[in-house]
Amino acid sequence: MEWHDLCFLHWPVAPPALQRTLPRGVQLDTRAGQAYLGVVPFRMEGVAPLHVPDVPGLSAFPELNLRTYVTVNGEPGVWFYSLDVTQPLAAALARTFFHLPYRHSRMWVDRQGGVTRYASELLAPGTPGGGRFAGAYRPTGAPLTVSADSLEAWLTDRLNLFSADRAGRVYRGRIEHRAWPLRRALTQVRVNTLAEPLGLTLTGEPHALHAERLDVRAHWLERAL
């Protein structure tokens, strides 16, 4: 699959607020004692199993996720709290086969003059909060040279995703891609209620990075715990 016009928006969060949200065996990863929540809007294209042609309506759609960073058996990775997409069948398949909290949302994305405007609203009647985002972003400056020990690498260089089924079994999905083509980003976040189900409100200017495009291969899940 291809990920296009992606923006990493990160806010620092007190570790205890997130550790209690994780299942047994999943340890919150911190940097210098600080945890982070990330909101990541982007567009996906070419979403299909290897050597299978694209399916109209299923292989290209926007995605917006809320994530933090964890370790399982010492391996670093990503933990997702929500992944919002416009395609209900894709959301259902991802929930079933990857045990990931995909949700069906109404989304609007527009890019003009290098500025991406992005809005999302959860389509789940009766769901209190936790489902709205609206903002804009654009890359700025030269491409970054990211050192392995930098915060930028720590936030983005994650080649495992972890998830859990209803019985609490934890799974790992491995991801392959080249180094992120990162630049700084200028952002304006007007609405962001994604963290409300965690009892958190994300305010202030986020740490923001932009990536124009990345080709990604995701592997099927395997048991981690």
VEXZAZA-618166 format. One record per atom (N, C-alpha, C, O): residue in one letter; x, y, z. Coordinates in steps of 0.1 Angstrom, whole numbers, plus 2048, in hexadecimal, padded with zeros to 3 digits. Layout:
BEGIN
AXYZ;...
//
This chain:
BEGIN
M8087F4800;M800800800;M80980C800;M81580C803;E8038187FD;E80A8247FC;E80382E806;E7F782F807;W80B83580E;W80683F817;W80A84C812;W81684F80F;H800855811;H80386280A;H7FF86E814;H7F686D81C;D807879813;D804885819;D801883828;D7F688782D;L80A87D82F;L80887983D;L80E884846;L81988A843;C807886851;C80C89085B;C80C889869;C80288486E;F81888986F;F81988487D;F817890887;F81F899886;L80C88F88F;L80A89A899;L80B8938A6;L80388A8A9;H8148988AE;H8168918BB;H81689B8C7;H81A8A68C6;W80F8968D2;W80E89E8DE;W8148968EA;W8118898EA;P81B89C8F3;P8208958FE;P815892908;P80C89A90A;V81588690E;V80B882918;V81187B924;V81C874922;A80C87D92F;A81187693B;A81086793A;A805862937;P81B86093C;P81A85193A;P80F84A941;P80984193B;P80C84D94E;P801845955;P7F484694E;P7EC83D94F;A7F1851947;A7E4853940;A7E3849935;A7D8845931;L7EE84492F;L7ED83A924;L7F082C928;L7EA823923;Q7F982A932;Q7FC81C936;Q7F081493A;Q7EF808938;R7E781B941;R7DB814946;R7D181093B;R7C880893D;T7D381692F;T7CA812924;T7CF80691C;T7C8802913;L7DB80191F;L7E17F6917;L7DF7E991E;L7DE7E892A;P7DE7DE916;P7DC7D191B;P7E87CB922;P7F37D0920;R7E67C1929;R7F27BA930;R7FC7B6926;R7F97B091C;G8097B8929;G8147B5921;G8187BF917;G8227BE910;V8107CA916;V8137D590D;V8187E0915;V8117E691D;Q8257E4914;Q82B7EE91C;Q82C7FB914;Q8317FC909;L82780691A;L828813914;L837817912;L83F81591B;D83A81C906;D848820903;D84982F906;D840837902;T85383490C;T85584290F;T86384690A;T86C83E909;R864853909;R871859905;R874864910;R86D86E911;A87F862917;A88386B922;A87786D92C;A875878931;G87086292E;G865862938;G858867932;G84E86993A;Q85886B925;Q84C87191F;Q845868916;Q84C86290D;A838866917;A83085F90D;A82A868903;A82A874905;Y8268638F7;Y82086B8ED;Y8148658E7;Y8138598E5;L80A86D8E4;L7FF8698DC;L8008708CE;L80387C8CD;G7FE8688C4;G7FF86D8B6;G7F286D8AF;G7EA8638B0;V7EF8778A7;V7E487789E;V7EA878890;V7F288188D;V7E686F888;V7ED86D87B;V7E286D86F;V7DC86286D;P7E0878868;P7D787885C;P7E0875850;P7EB87A84E;F7DA86D847;F7E186A83A;F7D7864830;F7CB862834;R7DB861824;R7D385A81A;R7DA84D816;R7E784D815;M7D3842815;M7D8836810;M7D4833802;M7C88357FE;E7DD82D7FA;E7DA8287ED;E7E081A7EB;E7EA8177F2;G7DB8127E2;G7E18057DF;G7E07FC7EA;G7E87F37EB;V7D57FC7F2;V7D37F37FD;V7CE7E67F8;V7C27E57F5;A7D67DC7F8;A7D27CF7F3;A7DD7C47F7;A7E87C87F8;P7D97B87F8;P7E37AD7FA;P7ED7AD7EE;P7EA7B27E3;L7F97A87F0;L8037A87E6;L7FE7A17DA;L7F97967DB;H8017A77CE;H7FD7A17C1;H7EE7A17BE;H7EA79B7B5;V7E67A77C7;V7D87A97C4;V7D57B77C0;V7DA7C07C6;P7CD7B87B5;P7CB7C67B0;P7C27CE7B9;P7BB7C87C2;D7C37DB7B8;D7BB7E47C0;D7AC7E17BE;D7A87DD7B3;V7A47E37C8;V7967E27C8;V7907F07C9;V7927F67D3;P7887F47BF;P7828027C0;P77A8047CD;P7727FB7D0;G77D80F7D4;G7768117E1;G77C80B7ED;G77980F7F8;L7858017EB;L78B7FA7F6;L79A7FC7F7;L7A07F9802;S7A08017ED;S7AF8027EC;S7B48107EE;S7C08117EE;A7AB81A7EF;A7B08277F0;A7A682F7F9;A79A8307F6;F7AB835804;F7A283C80D;F7AB844817;F7B6840819;P7A584E81D;P7AD855828;P7AC84D835;P7A3845837;E7B684F83D;E7B784984B;E7BC853855;E7C485C852;L7B6853861;L7BA85B86C;L7BB853878;L7B284C87C;N7C785287E;N7C984A889;N7CE851896;N7D585B895;L7CB84B8A1;L7CF8508AE;L7D88458B4;L7D48398B5;R7E48488B8;R7EE83D8BB;R7F78418C6;R7F984D8C9;T7FD8378CD;T80883A8D6;T81382F8D3;T8128288C9;Y81D82F8DB;Y8298268D9;Y82B81D8E4;Y82B8218F0;V82E8108E1;V82F8068EB;V83A7FC8E8;V8417FD8DD;T83D7F38F2;T8467E88EF;T83F7DB8F4;T8377DC8FD;V8417D18ED;V83C7C38F1;V8487BA8F0;V84E7B88E5;N84B7B38FB;N8577AB8FB;N8647B28F6;N86C7AC8F0;G8647BF8FA;G8707C78F6;G8707CC8E8;G8797D48E4;E8667C98E0;E8657CE8D2;E85D7DB8D2;E8527DB8D7;P8627E68CC;P85B7F28CB;P8507F18C0;P8527EB8B6;G8457F98C2;G83B7F98B7;G8318048BA;G83280C8C3;V8268038B3;V81B80C8B3;V80F8068B9;V80C7FA8B6;W80780D8C2;W7FB8088C7;W7F08128C2;W7F181E8C5;F7E680E8BC;F7DB8168B7;F7CF8168C0;F7CA80C8C4;Y7CA8228C3;Y7BD8248CA;Y7B18258C0;Y7A68218C4;S7B482B8B5;S7A982B8AB;S7AF82E89D;S7BA83489C;L7A8828893;L7AC82A885;L7A082D87D;L79782487B;D79E839878;D79183D872;D79383D863;D79D84385D;V78A83785C;V78A83784D;V77C839848;V77283884F;T77B83C83B;T76E83E834;T76883282F;T75C83282B;Q76F82782F;Q76A81A828;Q766810833;Q76F80A83A;P75980E835;P755805840;P7597F783E;P75C7F0848;L75A7F2832;L75E7E4830;L76D7E2834;L7717D883A;A7757EC830;A7837EB833;A7857EC842;A78E7E5848;A77D7F4849;A77E7F5858;A77A7E785E;A7807E3867;A76F7E1859;A76B7D485E;A7767C985C;A7787C1865;L77C7C9850;L7867BF84D;L7927C1857;L7987B785B;A7967CD859;A7A27D0861;A79F7CC870;A7A87C7877;R7937CF874;R78F7CB882;R7907BC883;R7947B788E;T78B7B5879;T78A7A687A;T7987A0879;T79B797881;F7A07A486F;F7AD79D86D;F7B97A3874;F7C379C875;F7B87AF878;F7C37B587E;F7C07BA88D;F7C97BF894;H7B47B8891;H7B07BB89F;H7B37CA8A2;H7B77CD8AD;L7B27D2898;L7B57E189A;L7A87E889B;L79E7E5894;P7A77F38A3;P79B7FA8A5;P79780489A;P79681089C;Y7957FE88E;Y791807882;Y78280B884;Y77A80488A;R77F817880;R77281D881;R76E824874;R77682986C;H761823871;H75C82A865;H759838868;H75183B871;S75F841860;S75D850863;S75A857855;S75D85284B;R754863857;R75286C84B;R75F87484B;R76287B855;M76687583F;M77387C83F;M773884832;M76D881828;W77B88F833;W77C898828;W78B89D827;W7908A1831;V79189B81C;V79F89F81A;V7A18A780D;V79B8A3803;D7A88B280E;D7AB8BA802;D7B98BF803;D7BD8C380E;R7C08BF7F8;R7CD8C57F8;R7CE8CF7ED;R7CC8CC7E1;Q7D28DB7F0;Q7D48E67E6;Q7E08EE7EB;Q7E28F27F6;G7E98F17E1;G7F48F97E4;G7FD8F47EF;G8048FC7F6;G7FE8E77F0;G8078E07FA;G8008DF808;G8068D9811;V7F48E5809;V7ED8E4816;V7E38DA816;V7DA8D980D;T7E38D181F;T7D98C6821;T7CF8CA82C;T7D38CD837;R7C28CA828;R7B88CC832;R7B08BF834;R7AD8B882A;Y7AF8BC841;Y7AA8AE844;Y7A08AF84F;Y7A28B6859;A7958A884D;A78A8A8857;A78489A858;A78389384E;S780896864;S77B889866;S770889872;S77289087C;E766882870;E75B88187A;E75687287B;E75286D871;L75786D887;L75385F889;L74485D886;L73B86488B;L74185287E;L73384F87B;L72F843884;L72E838880;A72C847890;A72783D89A;A71D8448A3;A72184A8AD;P7108438A0;P70684A8A8;P7078468B6;P70883B8BA;G7078518BF;G70784F8CD;G71484E8D3;G71684D8DF;T71F84E8CB;T72D84D8D0;T73185B8D6;T7318658CF;P73485C8E3;P7378698E9;P74686D8E6;P74F8668EA;G7478778DE;G75487D8DB;G75E8738D4;G7598698CF;G76A8778D5;G77486D8D0;G77586B8C1;G77C8628BC;G76D8738B9;G76D8708AB;G76E87B8A1;G76A87A896;R7738878A5;R77389289D;R78289889C;R7898998A6;F78589C88F;F7928A288D;F7908AC881;F78A8A8877;A7968B7882;A7978C0877;A7A48C9878;A7A78CE882;G7AB8C986D;G7B78D186D;G7BD8D285F;G7B88CE855;A7C98D985F;A7D08DB852;A7DF8DA855;A7E48DC860;Y7E68D684B;Y7F58D584D;Y7FC8D683F;Y7F68D3835;R8098DA840;R8118DA834;R81F8D8838;R8238DC843;P8278D282F;P8358D0832;P83D8DE831;P8398E7829;T8488DF838;T8508EB837;T85F8E7839;T8628DD840;G8678EF833;G8768EC835;G87B8E182C;G8738DA825;A8888DE82E;A88E8D4826;A88C8C682C;A8888C5838;P88D8BB824;P88C8AE82A;P8968AC835;P8A18B1835;L8918A5840;L8998A384C;L8A389884A;L8A088D844;T8AE899850;T8B788E853;T8B588A861;T8B989086B;V8AF87E863;V8AB87A870;V8B5870876;V8B7865870;S8BA873881;S8C486A888;S8BC85F890;S8B1862894;A8C2854891;A8BB848898;A8B784B8A6;A8AE8458AB;D8BE8558AD;D8BB8578BB;D8B38648BD;D8B18698C8;S8AD8698B2;S8A58758B3;S8968728B7;S8928678B5;L88F87C8BB;L88187B8BE;L8798778B2;L8708708B2;E87D87D8A6;E87687B89A;E87786C896;E86D866892;A882866898;A884857895;A87B84F89F;A87584689B;W87C8538AC;W87584C8B6;W86584C8B3;W85F8428B6;L8608578AE;L8528588AC;L84D85189F;L84284D89E;T85684F896;T85284B888;T85883D884;T85283687C;D86383A889;D86A82D884;D86682188C;D86D81C894;R85981D88A;R853812891;R84E808886;R84680B87E;L8547FC887;L8517F287D;L8497E6882;L8497DC87C;N8427E988D;N8397DF893;N82C7E6897;N82D7F289C;L8217E0894;L8147E589B;L80F7DA8A4;L8117CE8A0;F80A7DD8AF;F8047D48B8;F7F57D68BA;F7F07E18BA;S7EE7CB8BC;S7E07CB8BE;S7DC7C08C7;S7E47B78C9;A7D07C08CC;A7CB7B68D5;A7BD7B28D1;A7B57BA8CD;D7B97A58D2;D7AC7A08CF;D7A37A28DC;D7A87A68E6;R79779E8DB;R78E79F8E6;R7927978F2;R78E79A8FE;A79978C8F0;A79E7848FB;A7AB789902;A7B078390B;G7B07948FC;G7BC79A902;G7C97948FC;G7D4797901;R7C878B8F2;R7D47868EB;R7DA7928E3;R7D37998DB;V7E77938E4;V7EE79E8DD;V7F57998D1;V7FB78E8D1;Y7F47A18C6;Y7F979D8B9;Y8037A88B4;Y8027B48B8;R80C7A38AB;R8167AD8A5;R8147AC896;R8137A1890;G8147B8890;G8147B8881;G8217C087D;G8237CB881;R8297BA875;R8357C0870;R8337C8864;R82A7C585B;I83A7D4863;I8387DD858;I8467DF851;I8507E0859;E8467E0844;E8537E383D;E8517EF835;E8477F182E;H85B7F8836;H85C80482E;H86A80A82F;H871808839;R86D813826;R87A81A826;R879825831;R86E827837;A88382D833;A88383783D;A879842839;A87784582D;W872848843;W869852840;W86F85E83A;W87986383E;P86986482F;P86E870829;P86887C830;P85E88282B;L86E88083B;L867889845;L86B898842;L87789B83E;R8628A1844;R8648AF845;R85C8B5851;R8538AE855;R8608C0856;R8588C7860;R84A8CA85A;R8498CB84D;A8408CD862;A8338D085D;A82E8DC865;A8308DD871;L8278E585E;L81F8F0864;L8118EB865;L80B8E685B;T80B8EC871;T7FD8E6873;T7F48F0879;T7F88FA880;Q7E78ED877;Q7DC8F487E;Q7D28EA882;Q7CB8E5878;V7D08E788E;V7C68DD893;V7BA8E5899;V7BC8EB8A3;R7AF8E4892;R7A38EB897;R79A8E38A0;R7958E88AA;V7998D689D;V7918CD8A5;V7988C08A7;V79E8BB89D;N7998BB8B3;N79F8AE8B6;N79A8A88C2;N79E8AB8CD;T79089F8C1;T78A8988CC;T78E8898CD;T7888828D4;L7988858C5;L79B8778C4;L7A08718D1;L79D8658D3;A7A68788DA;A7AB8738E6;A7A18738F1;A7A486E8FC;E7958798EF;E78B87A8FA;E78886C900;E78686C90C;P7868618F9;P7838548FF;P78E850909;P78B848912;L79A855908;L7A5852912;L7A585C91D;L7AD85B926;G79B86591D;G79B86F928;G7A587A926;G7A9881930;L7A987C91A;L7B4886917;L7AF89090D;L7A788D904;T7B589C90E;T7B38A7904;T7C08AB8FF;T7C98AF907;L7C28AA8F2;L7CF8AE8EC;L7CE8BD8E8;L7C78C18DF;T7D68C58EE;T7D68D38EC;T7E58D88E9;T7EE8D18EC;G7E68E48E5;G7F38EA8E2;G7F88E68D4;G7F28DD8CD;E8038EB8D1;E8098E88C4;E8108DA8C4;E8188D78CD;P80C8D28BA;P8128C58BA;P8208C58B4;P8248CE8AC;H8288BB8B7;H8348B88AF;H82F8B28A2;H8288A88A2;A8338B9896;A82D8B588A;A8388B287F;A8418B987D;L8368A7878;L83E8A286D;L83689E862;L82B899863;H83B8A0856;H83489D849;H83B893841;H848894840;A83488A83A;A83A881831;A832880824;A82587E825;E838883819;E83088480C;E82B876808;E81F876804;R83386C808;R82F85F804;R838854809;R84485680B;L83284980D;L83A83D811;L83383080C;L82782F80E;D83A827806;D83581A802;D83781180E;D842810814;V82D809811;V82D80181E;V8287F381B;V81F7F1813;R82E7E9821;R8297DC820;R8267D782F;R82F7D8837;A81A7D2831;A8167CE83E;A8157BE83E;A80F7B9834;H8197B8848;H8197A9849;H80C7A5851;H8077AD859;W80879984F;W7FD793858;W802792866;W80D792869;L7F879286F;L7FB79287D;L801785882;L7FE77A87C;E80978688D;E80D77A894;E80C77C8A3;E80C7888A7;R80A7728AA;R8097738B9;R8157798BF;R8207748BC;A8147838C7;A81F7898CF;A81F7858DD;A8297838E4;L8137838E3;L81177E8F1;L8067748F2;L80376F8FC;
//
